[in-house]
Amino acid sequence: MSEYNLCEPNQSAYKRYHSVETGLVCVLNDILRAVDNQNIVIMLLLDLSAAFDTVDHSVMLYRLPHDVGGVETALH
């Protein structure tokens, strides 16, 4: 992920010294700062827990090496 610069700067999972807790602290901090600045806060949450249940795995396995690259070893 690092080699191809695919990591999001605010990603908390699978990143050294980051966890769900650091992600929640970041979100809470953003909310509190917005409220302190008298801004309106709207939070939209999406449940993607079943997102890959609808993916055609044969298409995904074909596209990963072609679109992302460098994943052949992981796929095998």
N, C-alpha and C positions, 0 to 999 in steps of 0.2 A: 504494500500500500504506500509506504513512504517513497520507494523508488519511483513510482509513477505519479506521485503527488496527488493521491486520491483521498487523503484524510481531510475531513472537515475540521476547521480550526476549533469549533466548539464541541467536537465529538468527545464524549466521555467514556464510552465503552471501548474495550480492547486497546486502551492507551495507557502507558505507564503513568502512575500517580493520578489517574483519573478513575472515577467510578460513578455509579448512580448518585451517590451522595454529592460529589462535586458538581454534577449536572444539575441536581435540584438546588444546590446553594447558588449556582449561577443564575438559574431562572428566578428564584426567590429574590436575589439581589436586584435583578433587572426590574422586577415588579415593584419592589419597595422604592427603588430610585425613581421610577415613573410616577408612583403615587406621591412621593415627596415633591416632585416637580409639578404636581397637580395635573397630571395627564391621566387620561382614561386608559385602563388596561383591559384588553380582551384577549382571552386565551382560547385557542382552538386546539383540541387534542384529537389525534387520530389513532385508532387501534389497528395496527398493522400486523398483529400477531398471526393472522391467517393469510397474509399477503402471498406467501409462496405456495399456498395450497392451490392457487388458480394458475400457476405458471406451468407452461408446457416444458418439462425438464429437458426433453431432447432439443428443443429450440434454445433453451438457456445454455446447455452444454456445448452447442455449436457456436453460439454467439460470444460466449465469454472469451475464448482464445482469440477470436477475430476482432472483437470490439475493445477488449480491455488489454489483452496481451500479457505474456509472462505468467500464465496460470496453468500451463500444461502439466507441470509436475503435480500441482495440487489436484487437478482433475483426475490424474491417474491414481 
